[in-house]
């Protein structure tokens, strides 16, 4: 089998275009990169990096799978979060990775301790029963400790224990009353000045896609206004409110185009018009 580095130069350029930009190159595109490879001596890896970082790749190569696109948008959100030493992740089991979702989504900073809370496997919805139980898992960023209990009961954790609490696609899995308990307990266990990061489906946009909850294990899906009110009522100051995956138009205009939403991956400044809501809130000092 011939590897990419062994292909003839002009064939390698065509393969790079088709792989990264999902199209055939123009003749001058082939000439340009063939010259850079053969005359300037850039590596084929460098050619791929240039294509991947081009404006065409960023703006015109659009994702078509919504779940994959949402996952990448959530990675953007997690990478934007502040540095923290002690972290509590509410419901962050990763089905294929024992390091957990928070690390796997790309949090960039080393930590002293990350406690990952999730239900015992037998109490979860069947689609979340694929992972194995673990006690402690070392990661390149720091140790991840597993604790198996409801995210609505944080009574085992002392006041002002954590610098950052994260709830990624989990708050919608508890009832609205339990959500109030989660927020109150999160506020309690955070140090003054500590951060609460949360992302959750946007009821306004999701109802344009489907009259039912987007996951049959969801208990509630919030609008931007509803969740903002809950955060502020719990005592949090909302520092940033983002939307993940833009609908492509104001939600008030109606209509849902799955390809458009999948293609509009990333973080946006108008949460009410995006598929997911994402907040970074702070406990006042």
C-alpha positions as CSV (number, residue, x, y, z in Angstrom):
1,X,0.0,0.0,0.0
2,X,1.4,3.4,-1.1
3,X,1.6,6.0,1.7
4,X,0.9,9.7,1.3
5,X,4.6,10.6,1.5
6,X,5.3,8.1,-1.4
7,X,2.8,9.5,-3.8
8,X,4.0,11.5,-6.8
9,X,4.0,15.2,-6.0
10,X,1.0,16.3,-8.0
11,X,-1.0,13.3,-6.9
12,X,-0.2,14.2,-3.3
13,X,-1.5,17.8,-3.9
14,X,-4.8,16.4,-5.3
15,X,-5.2,14.0,-2.4
16,X,-4.5,16.9,0.1
17,X,-7.1,19.1,-1.6
18,X,-9.7,16.3,-1.7
19,X,-9.1,15.4,2.0
20,X,-8.8,18.8,3.6
21,X,-10.9,21.1,1.3
22,X,-13.2,18.3,-0.1
23,X,-12.7,19.4,-3.7
24,X,-10.5,19.0,-6.7
25,X,-7.7,21.6,-7.0
26,X,-7.5,24.1,-9.8
27,X,-4.5,23.7,-12.2
28,X,-2.8,26.7,-10.6
29,X,-3.4,25.2,-7.2
30,X,-1.6,22.1,-8.2
31,X,1.2,24.1,-9.7
32,X,1.6,26.3,-6.6
33,X,1.9,23.5,-4.1
34,X,4.0,21.3,-6.4
35,X,6.5,24.1,-6.7
36,X,6.5,24.7,-2.9
37,X,7.1,21.0,-2.4
38,X,9.8,20.4,-5.0
39,X,11.5,23.8,-5.2
40,X,11.0,25.4,-1.7
41,X,11.3,22.0,0.0
42,X,8.3,22.3,2.4
43,X,7.1,19.0,3.8
44,X,3.9,17.4,2.9
45,X,2.8,17.7,6.5
46,X,3.4,21.5,6.2
47,X,1.2,21.6,3.0
48,X,-1.6,19.9,4.9
49,X,-1.3,22.4,7.8
50,X,-1.5,25.3,5.3
51,X,-4.6,24.0,3.7
52,X,-6.2,23.2,7.0
53,X,-5.5,26.7,8.3
54,X,-6.8,28.4,5.2
55,X,-9.9,30.6,5.1
56,X,-11.5,28.2,2.7
57,X,-11.1,25.4,5.1
58,X,-12.4,27.5,8.0
59,X,-15.4,29.1,6.3
60,X,-16.4,26.8,3.4
61,X,-15.7,23.2,4.6
62,X,-18.8,22.7,6.7
63,X,-19.7,19.9,9.0
64,X,-22.8,17.9,8.0
65,X,-23.1,15.6,11.1
66,X,-24.8,17.5,13.8
67,X,-23.6,15.4,16.8
68,X,-20.0,15.7,15.6
69,X,-20.3,19.4,15.0
70,X,-21.8,20.0,18.5
71,X,-19.0,17.9,20.0
72,X,-16.4,20.2,18.4
73,X,-18.2,23.3,19.5
74,X,-18.3,22.0,23.1
75,X,-14.5,21.4,22.8
76,X,-14.2,25.1,21.9
77,X,-16.2,26.0,25.0
78,X,-14.2,23.8,27.4
79,X,-10.9,25.1,26.0
80,X,-12.1,28.6,26.7
81,X,-12.6,28.0,30.5
82,X,-10.3,29.5,33.1
83,X,-7.5,27.8,34.9
84,X,-8.5,25.9,38.0
85,X,-6.7,23.8,40.6
86,X,-9.7,21.8,42.0
87,X,-12.5,20.9,39.7
88,X,-15.8,19.1,40.1
89,X,-17.4,17.6,36.9
90,X,-21.1,16.8,37.2
91,X,-22.0,13.8,35.1
92,X,-18.8,13.8,33.0
93,X,-18.2,10.1,32.3
94,X,-16.9,9.5,28.8
95,X,-18.2,6.3,27.3
96,X,-14.9,5.4,25.6
97,X,-12.3,7.3,27.6
98,X,-11.6,6.7,31.3
99,X,-10.0,10.1,31.6
100,X,-13.6,11.6,31.5
101,X,-15.3,14.1,29.2
102,X,-13.7,17.2,30.7
103,X,-10.2,16.2,29.9
104,X,-11.2,14.5,26.6
105,X,-13.0,17.7,25.4
106,X,-9.6,19.5,25.6
107,X,-9.4,21.4,28.9
108,X,-5.9,22.9,28.6
109,X,-4.6,23.5,32.1
110,X,-3.1,21.1,34.7
111,X,-5.1,20.6,37.9
112,X,-4.4,19.2,41.3
113,X,-7.6,17.3,41.5
114,X,-10.7,16.6,39.4
115,X,-13.7,14.8,41.0
116,X,-16.0,13.3,38.4
117,X,-19.5,12.7,39.7
118,X,-21.9,10.3,37.9
119,X,-24.6,7.9,38.8
120,X,-23.7,4.3,39.4
121,X,-23.8,2.5,36.1
122,X,-26.9,0.4,36.9
123,X,-28.9,3.6,37.6
124,X,-28.1,5.3,34.3
125,X,-30.2,5.3,31.1
126,X,-29.1,2.3,29.0
127,X,-27.3,4.5,26.5
128,X,-24.9,5.6,29.2
129,X,-24.1,2.2,30.6
130,X,-21.2,1.4,28.2
131,X,-18.4,2.7,30.5
132,X,-16.7,0.7,33.3
133,X,-16.5,1.9,36.8
134,X,-13.2,3.4,37.9
135,X,-11.8,4.8,41.2
136,X,-8.9,7.1,40.1
137,X,-7.4,7.6,36.7
138,X,-4.1,9.5,36.1
139,X,-4.1,11.9,33.2
140,X,-1.5,14.2,31.7
141,X,-3.3,17.1,33.4
142,X,-3.7,15.6,36.8
143,X,-5.6,12.9,38.7
144,X,-9.3,12.2,38.0
145,X,-11.3,10.7,40.9
146,X,-14.7,9.1,40.3
147,X,-17.6,9.5,42.7
148,X,-20.8,7.6,42.0
149,X,-23.9,9.5,43.2
150,X,-26.5,11.9,42.0
151,X,-25.3,15.4,40.9
152,X,-28.3,16.8,42.9
153,X,-26.7,15.7,46.1
154,X,-23.3,17.3,46.8
155,X,-23.6,17.1,50.6
156,X,-20.4,15.1,50.9
157,X,-18.3,18.0,49.7
158,X,-17.3,20.8,52.1
159,X,-18.1,24.5,51.5
160,X,-15.8,26.4,49.2
161,X,-13.9,23.2,48.1
162,X,-13.6,23.8,44.3
163,X,-12.4,26.5,42.0
164,X,-14.4,25.3,39.0
165,X,-17.6,23.2,38.6
166,X,-18.5,22.0,35.2
167,X,-21.9,20.6,34.0
168,X,-21.6,19.5,30.3
169,X,-24.9,18.3,28.8
170,X,-26.1,17.0,32.2
171,X,-28.3,19.6,33.9
172,X,-31.2,18.7,31.5
173,X,-31.1,15.1,32.9
174,X,-32.5,16.2,36.3
175,X,-35.9,17.8,37.1
176,X,-36.3,21.5,37.3
177,X,-36.5,21.2,41.1
178,X,-33.4,19.1,41.2
179,X,-31.7,21.7,39.0
180,X,-32.3,24.3,41.7
181,X,-30.7,22.0,44.2
182,X,-27.7,21.5,41.9
183,X,-27.2,25.2,41.4
184,X,-27.5,25.9,45.1
185,X,-25.1,23.2,46.0
186,X,-22.7,24.2,43.3
187,X,-22.7,27.7,44.7
188,X,-22.0,26.4,48.2
189,X,-19.0,24.2,47.2
190,X,-17.4,26.9,45.1
191,X,-14.8,29.2,46.5
192,X,-15.6,32.9,46.4
193,X,-14.6,33.9,42.9
194,X,-15.0,30.3,41.7
195,X,-16.4,29.4,38.3
196,X,-19.5,27.4,37.2
197,X,-19.4,26.4,33.5
198,X,-22.5,24.7,32.0
199,X,-23.7,23.8,28.5
200,X,-27.2,22.5,27.8
201,X,-29.7,22.2,24.9
202,X,-31.6,25.4,24.0
203,X,-35.3,24.6,24.2
204,X,-36.2,27.4,21.8
205,X,-34.1,26.0,18.9
206,X,-34.6,22.3,19.8
207,X,-38.3,22.7,19.6
208,X,-37.9,23.9,16.0
209,X,-36.2,20.6,15.3
210,X,-38.6,18.3,17.2
211,X,-41.7,18.7,19.3
212,X,-40.2,16.2,21.8
213,X,-37.0,16.4,23.9
214,X,-34.0,15.7,21.7
215,X,-33.1,12.9,24.1
216,X,-35.7,10.7,25.8
217,X,-33.6,10.7,29.0
218,X,-34.0,14.5,29.3
219,X,-36.3,15.9,32.1
220,X,-36.3,19.5,30.9
221,X,-34.7,21.7,28.2
222,X,-34.3,25.4,29.0
223,X,-34.6,28.6,27.1
224,X,-31.9,31.2,27.4
225,X,-34.1,33.4,29.5
226,X,-35.2,30.5,31.8
227,X,-31.6,29.4,32.6
228,X,-30.3,32.9,33.0
229,X,-33.0,33.5,35.6
230,X,-32.1,30.2,37.4
231,X,-28.4,31.1,37.5
232,X,-29.0,34.6,38.8
233,X,-31.5,33.4,41.4
234,X,-28.9,31.0,42.7
235,X,-26.5,33.9,43.3
236,X,-24.3,33.6,40.2
237,X,-23.0,36.5,38.1
238,X,-23.0,35.5,34.5
239,X,-19.7,36.6,33.0
240,X,-20.2,35.1,29.5
241,X,-23.2,33.6,27.7
242,X,-22.6,31.8,24.5
243,X,-24.5,29.8,21.9
244,X,-23.1,26.8,20.3
245,X,-24.0,26.0,16.7
246,X,-25.9,28.9,15.2
247,X,-29.4,28.3,13.8
248,X,-28.5,30.5,10.8
249,X,-31.3,33.0,11.5
250,X,-33.1,34.4,14.5
251,X,-35.0,31.6,16.2
252,X,-38.1,33.9,16.2
253,X,-38.2,33.5,12.5
254,X,-38.8,29.8,12.8
255,X,-37.6,26.9,10.6
256,X,-34.8,24.4,11.2
257,X,-32.2,23.3,8.7
258,X,-30.1,20.5,10.2
259,X,-27.3,21.0,7.6
260,X,-27.2,24.7,8.4
261,X,-26.9,24.1,12.1
262,X,-24.3,21.4,11.7
263,X,-22.3,23.7,9.4
264,X,-22.4,26.6,11.8
265,X,-20.2,25.0,14.5
266,X,-18.4,27.1,17.1
267,X,-19.3,29.7,19.8
268,X,-21.6,32.6,19.0
269,X,-22.7,35.7,21.0
270,X,-26.5,35.3,20.6
271,X,-27.4,32.2,22.7
272,X,-31.1,32.3,22.0
273,X,-30.4,31.6,18.3
274,X,-28.1,28.6,18.8
275,X,-28.7,24.9,19.4
276,X,-26.8,24.7,22.7
277,X,-26.6,27.2,25.5
278,X,-23.2,27.7,27.3
279,X,-22.5,29.9,30.3
280,X,-19.5,30.8,32.4
281,X,-20.9,32.1,35.7
282,X,-19.0,33.2,38.8
283,X,-19.6,33.1,42.5
284,X,-19.0,36.7,43.7
285,X,-16.0,37.2,46.0
